[in-house]
C-alpha cells in the first residue's frame, strides 16, 4: 500500500503537524513525502522525495501578505509543469495538507485525494466565521488545493469531520514554567515596526523571533533573534504570554501550554481572520494591528493573567487510522 503525503511548505505550521502525522502513516503503509512552497523555517526529519515550488504566499513587513512579491514568485508555466510531472497515479492514495501541486494533479487525473488540513476545518460551515466575508479570500481557500474528501483540524471539534489540533511531540514533552517574559512571533512585521510598538510597554520583557533578521540584538526591554525552532519552543514553554499571528499551529500550541495568548491576524490572509473569529469566540483577545490605537487592548492583556483552558489529547494515530480505514480499508 503506497501513500503520497503532500505538505504545504509556506510557513511552519503544516510542517510542524507533518512531524507527527508522518510516523503515524508509516506504521500503516509505505509513504513518500512531497513538500511545496517556500518561506518555511523548519526541516522535516524524514526523507522528502519530491520538492516543488508550488504556489507560495510571501510574508510582507507591514502586517500582511506581500501581494506583489507573491504574484511575482509564482509563474503559471512552472506550476503547470510541476502538476503534470507529479506521478500521483503511482500511489493508492494521496493525503494532502493544503498542497496545491498534488491536489490539482489528482483533480485533473481523477485520482483519489484526501484533504487533512486546518484549511479543511475553517471552510466547514459549522466553524466560526468573521463578520466581514472576504469573498476573494474564501474563493482562494476553497480552490487553492481541491480534494475529494476533507478532514480538518481546528481549535475546537466544530463538526464530526473536525479534530482538535495535532500538537507536535516536541511541545508535549516540554517542561512548562513561567520566567515572566513574553514570546513574540509576528513574521508579517519587520523588526522596526515591532520595536516601535513593543518599546511602548517597558514593563514587559519581550522575546521576539524575527523572520527578517539573522543577527540577534537587544534594545532596552526587547530581545530580537532569528527564528530557531528549539529556542522558540523553549521560549514559549517558559513564557508568561504569547503574542503572535492568527495562524493555527502557534496559537494551538500556546493554548495547549496554558499560556496567555493575544493574536494579530495578518492582512490579506482570510484564513487568519477565520482563525481569529474562532479564537475570539473562545475568549482569546484579538487586535487588528500594532498601531498605537490598540495599545490600551495590549495593556489590558498584559495586566490580565487568565488564559483559556483547552483539552488537546494525543490522538493523531487514531485519526490517521480512521481515515485510512475509511478510504483504503486497512
WOTAMO-V33085 format. One record per pair of residues at least 4 apart in sequence whose ideal C-beta (glycine too) atoms are under 6 Angstrom apart, sorted by sequence separation. I is the first residue (numbers start at 1). J is the second residue. D is the distance in Angstrom with one decimal. If there is no record, write none. Layout:
i=I j=J d=D
i=I j=J d=D
This chain:
i=12 j=16 d=5.7
i=17 j=21 d=5.8
i=18 j=22 d=5.5
i=60 j=64 d=5.2
i=66 j=70 d=6.0
i=100 j=104 d=5.9
i=140 j=144 d=5.4
i=158 j=162 d=5.1
i=167 j=171 d=5.3
i=169 j=173 d=5.9
i=189 j=193 d=4.7
i=194 j=198 d=5.7
i=195 j=199 d=5.6
i=235 j=239 d=5.9
i=248 j=252 d=5.9
i=315 j=319 d=5.9
i=321 j=325 d=6.0
i=324 j=328 d=4.9
i=26 j=31 d=5.1
i=65 j=70 d=6.0
i=106 j=111 d=4.2
i=115 j=120 d=4.6
i=122 j=127 d=5.4
i=157 j=162 d=5.1
i=167 j=172 d=5.6
i=189 j=194 d=5.2
i=218 j=223 d=4.8
i=254 j=259 d=4.7
i=279 j=284 d=3.9
i=8 j=14 d=4.4
i=25 j=31 d=4.8
i=60 j=66 d=3.7
i=88 j=94 d=5.4
i=96 j=102 d=5.7
i=121 j=127 d=5.9
i=244 j=250 d=4.8
i=266 j=272 d=4.7
i=280 j=286 d=5.0
i=324 j=330 d=5.4
i=7 j=14 d=5.1
i=96 j=103 d=5.3
i=106 j=113 d=3.6
i=157 j=164 d=5.9
i=217 j=224 d=5.5
i=254 j=261 d=4.6
i=265 j=272 d=4.0
i=287 j=294 d=4.4
i=57 j=65 d=5.2
i=58 j=66 d=4.6
i=94 j=102 d=5.3
i=154 j=162 d=5.1
i=198 j=206 d=4.7
i=265 j=273 d=5.0
i=216 j=225 d=4.0
i=103 j=113 d=6.0
i=151 j=161 d=5.4
i=152 j=162 d=4.7
i=153 j=163 d=5.4
i=276 j=286 d=4.7
i=287 j=297 d=5.3
i=7 j=18 d=4.8
i=58 j=69 d=4.2
i=265 j=276 d=4.3
i=58 j=70 d=4.6
i=94 j=106 d=5.3
i=153 j=165 d=5.3
i=214 j=226 d=5.0
i=242 j=254 d=4.3
i=251 j=263 d=5.9
i=33 j=46 d=6.0
i=35 j=48 d=5.3
i=57 j=70 d=5.3
i=88 j=102 d=5.8
i=194 j=208 d=5.9
i=210 j=224 d=5.3
i=33 j=48 d=4.9
i=58 j=73 d=5.9
i=86 j=101 d=5.6
i=33 j=49 d=5.8
i=34 j=50 d=3.9
i=35 j=51 d=5.7
i=36 j=52 d=3.7
i=86 j=102 d=5.8
i=205 j=221 d=5.5
i=206 j=222 d=4.6
i=207 j=223 d=5.4
i=208 j=224 d=4.6
i=263 j=279 d=5.8
i=285 j=301 d=5.2
i=32 j=49 d=4.4
i=37 j=54 d=4.8
i=56 j=73 d=5.7
i=88 j=105 d=4.7
i=96 j=113 d=5.5
i=242 j=259 d=5.1
i=246 j=263 d=4.2
i=36 j=54 d=2.9
i=38 j=56 d=4.8
i=83 j=101 d=5.6
i=88 j=106 d=5.1
i=209 j=227 d=5.0
i=37 j=56 d=4.7
i=55 j=74 d=5.4
i=82 j=101 d=4.9
i=86 j=105 d=4.6
i=93 j=112 d=5.4
i=94 j=113 d=4.6
i=95 j=114 d=5.2
i=96 j=115 d=5.4
i=97 j=116 d=5.9
i=98 j=117 d=4.3
i=191 j=210 d=5.5
i=202 j=221 d=5.4
i=241 j=260 d=3.9
i=242 j=261 d=5.3
i=243 j=262 d=5.2
i=245 j=264 d=5.9
i=246 j=265 d=3.8
i=5 j=25 d=5.9
i=97 j=117 d=4.6
i=83 j=104 d=4.9
i=95 j=116 d=5.5
i=98 j=119 d=4.7
i=191 j=212 d=5.8
i=245 j=266 d=5.4
i=3 j=25 d=6.0
i=83 j=105 d=4.9
i=89 j=111 d=5.8
i=119 j=141 d=5.9
i=182 j=204 d=5.5
i=184 j=206 d=5.6
i=190 j=212 d=4.8
i=191 j=213 d=5.4
i=88 j=111 d=4.9
i=209 j=232 d=5.2
i=261 j=284 d=5.2
i=262 j=285 d=4.9
i=263 j=286 d=5.5
i=264 j=287 d=5.6
i=22 j=46 d=5.5
i=181 j=205 d=4.3
i=182 j=206 d=5.4
i=183 j=207 d=5.1
i=184 j=208 d=4.4
i=185 j=209 d=5.0
i=187 j=211 d=4.0
i=198 j=222 d=5.1
i=284 j=308 d=5.8
i=15 j=40 d=5.7
i=283 j=308 d=5.1
i=3 j=29 d=4.8
i=5 j=31 d=5.6
i=9 j=35 d=4.4
i=181 j=207 d=4.8
i=246 j=272 d=4.1
i=282 j=308 d=5.3
i=9 j=36 d=5.8
i=10 j=37 d=3.8
i=15 j=42 d=4.5
i=195 j=222 d=5.9
i=1 j=29 d=4.2
i=2 j=30 d=4.9
i=3 j=31 d=5.0
i=4 j=32 d=5.3
i=5 j=33 d=5.4
i=6 j=34 d=4.4
i=7 j=35 d=5.1
i=9 j=37 d=3.5
i=12 j=40 d=5.7
i=207 j=235 d=5.0
i=8 j=37 d=5.4
i=10 j=39 d=5.4
i=12 j=41 d=5.6
i=246 j=275 d=4.4
i=12 j=42 d=4.9
i=52 j=82 d=4.8
i=120 j=150 d=3.7
i=246 j=276 d=4.3
i=9 j=40 d=4.7
i=121 j=152 d=2.6
i=127 j=158 d=4.9
i=115 j=147 d=3.5
i=120 j=152 d=3.7
i=121 j=153 d=5.7
i=126 j=158 d=4.5
i=121 j=154 d=3.8
i=126 j=159 d=4.5
i=191 j=224 d=5.7
i=113 j=147 d=4.8
i=113 j=148 d=5.4
i=114 j=149 d=5.4
i=115 j=150 d=4.1
i=116 j=151 d=5.0
i=118 j=153 d=5.1
i=124 j=159 d=5.3
i=124 j=162 d=6.0
i=107 j=146 d=4.9
i=262 j=301 d=4.9
i=121 j=162 d=4.7
i=103 j=145 d=3.7
i=103 j=146 d=5.5
i=100 j=144 d=5.6
i=103 j=147 d=6.0
i=55 j=100 d=4.8
i=100 j=145 d=4.7
i=10 j=56 d=4.9
i=54 j=100 d=5.6
i=99 j=145 d=5.9
i=10 j=57 d=5.4
i=54 j=101 d=5.2
i=98 j=145 d=5.1
i=260 j=307 d=4.7
i=52 j=101 d=4.9
i=258 j=307 d=5.8
i=96 j=147 d=5.6
i=183 j=235 d=4.6
i=183 j=236 d=5.1
i=255 j=308 d=6.0
i=255 j=310 d=4.7
i=183 j=239 d=4.3
i=256 j=312 d=5.0
i=182 j=239 d=6.0
i=181 j=239 d=5.3
i=179 j=238 d=4.6
i=182 j=241 d=4.8
i=183 j=242 d=4.9
i=184 j=243 d=4.8
i=185 j=244 d=4.5
i=186 j=245 d=5.7
i=180 j=240 d=5.2
i=176 j=237 d=5.4
i=177 j=238 d=4.7
i=178 j=240 d=5.4
i=36 j=99 d=5.6
i=170 j=233 d=5.8
i=174 j=237 d=3.9
i=36 j=101 d=5.0
i=185 j=250 d=5.8
i=34 j=102 d=5.9
i=188 j=266 d=4.8
i=176 j=257 d=5.8
i=171 j=253 d=5.0
i=14 j=97 d=5.0
i=4 j=91 d=4.3
i=165 j=252 d=3.8
i=2 j=91 d=4.8
i=8 j=97 d=5.8
i=167 j=256 d=4.9
i=2 j=92 d=5.4
i=3 j=93 d=5.3
i=4 j=94 d=4.7
i=5 j=95 d=5.1
i=6 j=96 d=4.8
i=7 j=97 d=4.8
i=8 j=98 d=4.4
i=1 j=92 d=5.5
i=8 j=99 d=4.9
i=7 j=99 d=5.7
i=6 j=99 d=3.8
i=197 j=290 d=4.0
i=6 j=102 d=3.9
i=204 j=302 d=6.0
i=155 j=278 d=5.1
i=64 j=188 d=5.6
i=63 j=188 d=5.2
i=63 j=189 d=5.6
i=59 j=187 d=5.0
i=60 j=188 d=5.7
i=59 j=188 d=4.9
i=61 j=190 d=3.6
i=118 j=248 d=4.4
i=137 j=270 d=2.5
i=134 j=270 d=4.3
i=130 j=273 d=4.7
i=167 j=312 d=5.3
i=20 j=166 d=5.2
i=130 j=277 d=4.4
i=165 j=312 d=5.5
i=20 j=168 d=5.3
i=129 j=277 d=5.7
i=164 j=312 d=4.8
i=17 j=166 d=4.6
i=19 j=168 d=5.2
i=122 j=271 d=5.9
i=128 j=277 d=4.3
i=128 j=278 d=4.3
i=166 j=316 d=5.2
i=16 j=168 d=5.2
i=122 j=274 d=4.2
i=128 j=281 d=5.0
i=163 j=319 d=5.4
i=151 j=323 d=5.9
i=41 j=227 d=4.6
i=42 j=229 d=5.9
i=64 j=266 d=5.3
i=64 j=267 d=2.9
i=65 j=268 d=4.4
i=63 j=267 d=5.3
i=64 j=268 d=4.6
i=65 j=269 d=5.5
i=114 j=327 d=5.8
i=63 j=289 d=5.4
i=16 j=249 d=4.9
i=13 j=247 d=5.5
i=13 j=248 d=5.4
i=93 j=328 d=5.8
i=13 j=249 d=3.7
i=24 j=316 d=5.3
i=24 j=317 d=4.6
i=25 j=320 d=5.9
i=20 j=316 d=5.1
i=24 j=320 d=4.1
i=28 j=324 d=5.5
